[in-house]
């Protein structure tokens, strides 16, 4: 077999350290304007994809004989043969068989020594996407060749398995490592410029006000080069994540109240339902949460302004199918100015199958052209997403969709409802 020793050029420990340092240097080399303007998640994702380690995986089903031909074999070194002169080559007829072992991944790993290894590593010839195993024999013992290549492939898999464990641990740490590097450098750039980015606006809680309609806890029933930015960075005010989560929680609490008292809301129209949310928001925060307020390109259902700035925008809609949901998202995005980054959609459902509606929401939202990321569901009917700002893909918009059931008023319910 060809004598090219595999897995012995350098140690995995040195490779991991060098790779981590390279990733840090790349994060530090991003142009300041790009770092400050572009989406941090997009930058992190690009860095993670660039430096993620891809240990090869053997494609067992695609192993094949690449070549089989006659050859001349020098047997002067064979101690079992009677030769009078071993100082010169002595050739006899033979055959050469080349077994190609396809793989998918980074070929460089075949030259890296893993944490766990033996003193007798496998041999082979590495190409871009195959390991070539060459066997030269003077007999026609096919079984010996078969056993030989199978043994070598198994040995290669063991080495790759050990490398995969190290790579998997490294890959799992890439995201927090890159995020930490970018945030630290961004903070330094802002401090040097005497600026603060995305200033969290102070949403003042009313003194002594509990979270309205909170349910009692005792209740037991149910790639970087491709990321381009235009204008120079300018710091801008924004609603803090803490305040955003508090607003969403107030809305979620109101949803629970409606679901627990369906008769009180079953005949209400969209604007009447919206007003209940406005009451709770104004009850919790100083400042104005208003209805039908113009904002940038149109008018929206719920708009929170702090110090004259729009910091939260929401739309209220009855469920009328996937097409209307996409149109609502488009409508909401059209209302946003460049600064608006926190949004919500309240979906009132009066259809019979609420589970089907929830399923359709999850499937439909991702088809919108400005969709970027799905952050999962914080509850059975609360969906969290990131969208791109329509006029600037580097600006990201937080969108929360809250869906809930509003039963349809039947004639019996109408008669039994209090007047």
C-alpha positions in Angstrom: 0.0 0.0 0.0 1.2 3.6 -0.6 3.2 4.8 2.3 1.7 8.2 3.1 1.1 8.4 6.9 -2.2 10.0 7.8 -3.1 12.0 11.0 0.4 12.8 12.0 1.4 16.3 10.7 0.2 18.4 13.6 -1.8 18.2 16.9 -5.5 19.0 17.2 -4.7 21.1 20.3 -2.5 23.5 18.3 -5.0 23.6 15.4 -7.9 24.6 17.8 -5.8 27.3 19.4 -4.7 28.7 16.0 -8.2 28.5 14.6 -9.6 30.4 17.6 -7.0 33.1 17.3 -7.8 33.4 13.6 -11.4 33.9 14.3 -10.7 36.6 16.9 -8.4 38.4 14.5 -11.1 38.3 11.8 -13.6 39.8 14.2 -11.2 42.6 15.1 -10.5 43.3 11.4 -14.1 44.2 10.5 -14.4 47.8 9.4 -15.7 50.0 12.2 -18.6 51.3 10.2 -19.7 47.8 9.2 -19.4 46.6 12.8 -21.5 49.5 14.1 -24.2 49.4 11.4 -24.6 45.8 10.5 -26.7 43.3 12.4 -24.7 41.7 15.2 -26.5 38.4 14.6 -25.6 38.5 10.9 -21.9 39.2 11.7 -21.8 36.4 14.3 -23.4 34.0 11.9 -21.0 34.9 9.1 -18.0 34.4 11.4 -19.3 31.2 12.8 -19.9 29.8 9.3 -16.4 30.9 8.2 -14.6 29.3 11.1 -16.8 26.3 11.8 -14.8 23.1 11.6 -16.0 20.4 9.2 -14.4 17.1 10.0 -14.7 14.7 7.1 -17.4 12.0 7.0 -16.8 8.8 5.0 -19.4 8.0 2.4 -19.5 4.2 2.8 -22.1 3.7 0.1 -19.9 5.4 -2.5 -16.6 3.5 -2.0 -15.4 2.1 -5.4 -12.4 0.7 -7.2 -10.7 3.6 -8.9 -8.1 1.6 -10.8 -7.0 -2.1 -11.3 -4.1 -2.8 -13.6 -1.1 -5.0 -14.2 2.2 -3.8 -12.9 5.7 -5.0 -12.1 6.5 -5.6 -8.5 10.0 -5.3 -7.0 10.4 -8.3 -4.6 14.1 -7.8 -3.8 13.1 -6.9 -0.2 10.9 -10.0 0.2 12.7 -12.3 2.7 10.6 -15.2 1.7 12.0 -15.3 -1.8 15.2 -16.9 -2.8 17.3 -14.3 -4.5 21.0 -14.4 -5.0 21.4 -10.6 -5.4 19.2 -8.3 -3.2 21.2 -5.2 -3.9 19.4 -4.7 -7.2 15.7 -4.6 -8.0 14.1 -7.9 -9.0 10.7 -7.5 -10.7 7.9 -10.0 -11.1 4.4 -9.6 -12.6 1.8 -8.3 -10.3 -1.4 -6.2 -10.0 -2.2 -2.8 -8.5 -5.6 -2.0 -7.1 -6.7 1.5 -6.0 -9.7 1.8 -3.7 -11.3 5.3 -3.6 -13.0 6.2 -0.4 -15.1 9.4 -0.9 -15.7 11.8 2.0 -17.4 15.1 2.7 -15.6 17.7 4.7 -12.2 19.4 5.1 -9.4 17.2 3.8 -6.9 19.0 6.0 -8.2 16.9 9.0 -6.5 13.8 7.5 -3.2 15.3 8.5 -4.2 16.3 12.1 -3.4 14.0 15.0 -6.5 13.7 17.3 -6.5 13.5 21.1 -6.8 9.7 20.9 -4.5 8.0 18.5 -2.4 4.8 18.0 1.3 4.2 17.1 0.2 2.7 13.9 -2.0 5.2 12.0 -3.5 4.4 8.7 -1.9 5.1 5.3 -3.4 6.6 2.2 -3.3 9.3 -0.4 -5.5 12.4 0.2 -7.2 14.2 -2.7 -9.8 17.0 -2.5 -12.7 14.6 -1.7 -11.3 11.1 -1.7 -8.8 8.9 0.2 -7.0 6.6 -2.2 -5.9 3.3 -0.8 -3.4 1.5 -3.1 -2.7 -2.3 -2.9 0.0 -4.0 -4.9 0.1 -7.8 -4.9 1.8 -10.6 -6.8 -1.2 -12.9 -6.4 -4.9 -12.6 -7.1 -6.1 -12.7 -3.5 -9.1 -10.4 -3.7 -10.2 -11.3 -0.1 -6.9 -10.0 1.3 -7.4 -6.7 -0.5 -11.0 -6.5 0.8 -10.0 -7.1 4.4 -7.1 -4.7 4.0 -9.2 -1.7 2.8 -12.0 -2.4 5.3 -9.5 -2.4 8.2 -8.0 0.8 6.9 -11.4 2.5 6.5 -12.4 1.5 10.1 -9.1 2.9 11.4 -9.7 6.2 9.5 -13.2 6.4 11.0 -11.9 6.0 14.5 -9.4 8.9 14.0 -12.1 11.1 12.4 -14.4 10.2 15.3 -11.9 11.5 17.8 -11.4 14.7 15.8 -15.1 15.2 15.5 -15.5 15.3 19.3 -12.9 18.1 19.5 -14.4 20.0 16.5 -17.9 19.7 17.9 -16.8 21.3 21.2 -15.0 24.0 19.3 -18.0 24.7 17.1 -20.3 25.0 20.1 -18.1 27.7 21.5 -17.8 29.8 18.4 -21.0 31.7 18.7 -20.4 33.1 22.2 -16.7 33.7 21.4 -17.5 35.7 18.3 -20.4 37.6 20.0 -18.1 38.5 22.9 -15.4 39.7 20.6 -17.7 41.8 18.5 -19.5 43.3 21.6 -16.2 44.2 23.3 -14.9 45.9 20.1 -18.1 47.7 19.5 -18.1 49.0 23.1 -14.5 50.3 22.6 -15.4 52.0 19.3 -18.4 53.7 20.9 -16.5 54.7 24.0 -13.7 56.2 21.8 -16.3 58.2 19.9 -18.1 59.3 23.1 -21.4 57.7 21.9 -23.9 55.2 23.1 -25.7 53.0 20.6 -29.3 52.0 20.8 -30.0 54.0 23.9 -32.6 52.2 26.0 -35.3 54.8 26.5 -36.6 55.1 30.1 -40.1 53.8 30.1 -41.3 55.0 33.5 -43.4 52.6 35.5 -46.3 54.1 37.4 -45.5 53.9 41.1 -47.3 51.2 43.0 -48.9 49.8 39.9 -48.8 45.9 39.8 -48.8 44.1 36.5 -52.4 44.6 35.5 -54.5 41.4 35.2 -51.6 39.2 36.3 -52.9 35.7 37.1 -52.5 34.5 40.7 -49.6 32.0 40.9 -51.8 29.7 43.1 -54.4 29.3 40.3 -54.3 25.6 39.2 -56.6 25.6 36.2 -55.2 25.5 32.9 -20.6 35.9 5.4 -19.0 39.2 6.5 -17.7 40.4 3.1 -21.3 40.1 1.8 -22.6 42.3 4.6 -22.4 45.8 3.2 -23.4 49.0 4.9 -24.1 52.4 3.5 -24.1 55.6 5.6 -21.8 56.2 8.5 -23.0 54.9 11.9 -25.2 57.2 13.9 -26.4 56.3 17.4 -30.1 56.2 17.8 -32.6 55.8 20.7 -34.4 52.5 21.0 -36.8 50.7 23.3 -34.7 48.5 25.7 -35.2 44.7 25.5 -36.4 44.7 29.1 -39.2 47.2 28.4 -40.1 45.4 25.3 -40.5 42.1 27.2 -42.5 43.9 29.9 -44.9 45.3 27.2 -45.3 41.8 25.7 -46.0 40.4 29.1 -48.8 43.0 29.8 -50.4 42.0 26.5 -50.0 38.3 27.2 -51.7 38.8 30.6 -54.6 40.6 28.9 -54.9 37.7 26.4 -55.2 35.3 29.4 -57.9 37.4 30.9 -59.9 37.4 27.6 -59.5 33.6 27.3 -60.7 33.1 30.9 -63.7 35.5 30.5 -64.8 34.8 26.9 -68.4 36.0 27.3 -67.2 39.5 28.0 -65.4 39.8 24.7 -67.2 37.6 22.3 -69.2 40.4 20.6 -66.4 43.0 20.5 -65.0 44.3 17.3 -61.3 44.7 16.5 -61.1 48.3 17.6 -62.9 47.5 20.9 -60.5 44.6 21.7 -57.6 46.9 20.9 -58.8 49.5 23.4 -58.4 47.0 26.2 -54.8 46.6 25.5 -54.3 50.3 25.3 -55.9 50.7 28.7 -53.5 48.3 30.3 -50.4 49.8 28.6 -51.4 53.3 29.7 -52.1 52.0 33.2 -48.6 50.5 33.4 -46.5 53.2 31.8 -46.4 57.0 31.9 -46.8 58.4 28.4 -49.2 57.7 25.6 -50.3 54.5 24.0 -52.8 55.7 21.4 -55.0 54.2 18.8 -55.1 55.1 15.1 -51.9 57.2 15.3 -50.0 58.0 12.1 -46.5 56.8 12.0 -44.1 57.2 9.0 -46.1 55.7 6.1 -49.4 54.9 7.6 -51.5 54.5 10.7 -51.1 51.7 13.1 -53.3 50.2 15.8 -51.1 50.5 18.9 -48.2 53.0 19.1 -46.1 53.8 22.2 -44.3 57.1 22.2 -41.7 58.2 24.8 -40.3 61.7 24.7 -41.9 62.2 21.3 -40.3 59.1 19.8 -42.0 56.0 18.4 -40.6 53.0 20.4 -43.2 50.3 20.0 -45.7 49.5 17.2 -48.3 46.8 17.1 -51.1 45.7 14.8 -54.4 44.0 15.8 -56.1 41.7 13.3 -58.7 38.9 13.2 -57.4 35.7 11.7 -58.4 35.5 8.0 -55.9 33.1 6.6 -52.2 33.0 5.6 -52.5 35.6 2.9 -53.9 38.2 5.3 -51.2 37.4 7.9 -48.5 38.1 5.3 -50.2 41.3 4.3 -50.4 42.3 8.0 -46.7 41.8 8.4 -46.1 43.8 5.2 -48.4 46.5 6.5 -46.6 46.7 9.9 -43.2 46.9 8.2 -44.4 49.7 6.0 -45.3 51.8 9.1 -41.8 51.5 10.5 -39.3 54.4 10.3 -35.6 53.6 10.4 -35.5 53.8 14.2 -38.4 51.5 15.0 -37.2 48.0 15.9 -39.7 46.6 18.4 -43.1 45.4 17.1 -46.0 43.0 17.7 -49.0 41.5 16.0 -52.1 40.5 18.0 -54.2 37.9 16.2 -57.8 37.5 17.3 -59.1 34.1 16.3 -62.8 33.3 15.9 -62.3 30.2 13.8 -63.2 26.7 15.1 -59.7 25.2 15.0 -57.3 27.3 16.9 -54.5 24.6 16.8 -54.6 24.7 13.0 -54.3 28.5 13.1 -51.2 28.3 15.3 -49.7 25.8 13.0 -50.3 28.0 10.0 -48.8 31.0 11.7 -45.6 29.1 12.3 -45.4 28.0 8.7 -46.5 31.2 7.0 -44.3 33.8 8.7 -41.1 32.3 7.5 -42.2 32.7 3.8 -42.1 36.5 4.1 -39.1 37.9 2.1 -37.9 40.0 5.0 -37.9 37.1 7.5 -34.5 36.5 9.0 -34.7 34.3 12.2 -37.1 32.2 14.2 -36.5 32.5 17.9 -39.1 29.8 18.8 -42.2 30.1 20.9 -42.2 31.6 24.4 -45.6 30.0 24.9 -48.0 27.9 22.9 -49.4 30.9 21.1 -46.5 33.4 21.3 -44.1 33.5 18.4 -40.8 35.4 18.3 -39.1 36.4 15.1 -36.4 38.8 13.7 -37.2 40.6 10.4 -35.1 42.9 8.3 -36.1 46.6 8.0 -37.6 47.1 4.5 -35.2 49.9 3.6 -32.0 48.6 5.3 -31.3 44.9 5.6 -28.7 45.7 8.4 -31.5 47.0 10.6 -33.3 44.3 12.5 -36.9 44.3 13.7 -38.1 42.2 16.7 -41.6 40.9 15.9 -43.7 39.1 18.5 -47.0 37.5 17.4 -49.6 36.8 20.0 -52.6 34.7 19.0 -55.6 33.9 21.1 -59.1 32.6 20.8 -62.2 34.8 20.9 -65.3 32.7 20.7 -68.1 33.6 18.3 -71.2 34.8 20.0 -74.0 32.2 19.4 -77.7 33.1 19.8 -77.7 31.2 23.1 -74.6 33.1 24.4 -76.2 36.4 23.4 -79.3 35.6 25.4 -77.3 34.5 28.5 -74.8 37.3 28.3 -75.4 40.0 30.9 -77.0 43.2 29.6 
